Each structure stands twice: as C-alpha cells, then as structure tokens.
C-alpha cells in the first residue's frame, strides 16, 4: 500500500510540475507575442512614412520639371526673333544714331 501511495503522489507531483512549468512558458510566449505585435506595428508606421516621403519627393520633382518648362517658355518668348525688314532696320538705326 505504501508503494501505491508513492506512485500516486509521484504522479500528482509530475502533473502539477508540468502544469506549473507550462504556465510560466505560456506567460513568456505571450510576452514575446506582444513584443512581436508592437514591432510589426512600428514597422508598418515606418513603411507608411517612407511611402509618404517618396510621394513628396516625386511631387517635388514634378513641380520642379513643370517650373523648368515654364521658364524655358518664358525665355523663348523673351528672346524670340522677329522677322525685320530692311526699312525697319534702317529706321531703328536712324533713331539710335540721333540718340
């Protein structure tokens, strides 16, 4: 009978030990999973910031290109050559000579 009680108490001690140890492991696993979720959310935030920065960069490039085109158009209008006849050129030179 004494040996039977030893086996029964040993079995209960074994079961309780497993339950206690698995409970501690579950807590650690839950902590690690929580940390992983936090890191994933931070990664998502950083990814969105990177995408926004790229979009802003593209917008700046597009606006810069459009401004360059506008500047070229203004310069082309400013220095546009006119077809001037001989009579107009001689009149201009006469006026310039008087000054």
Secondary structure, DSSP 8 states (H G I E B T S, - for coil): -HHHHHHHHHHHHHHHHHHHHHHHHHHHHHHHHHHHHHHHHHHHHHHHHHHHHHHHHHHHHHHHHHHHHHHHHHHHHHT------HHHHHHHHHHHHH-
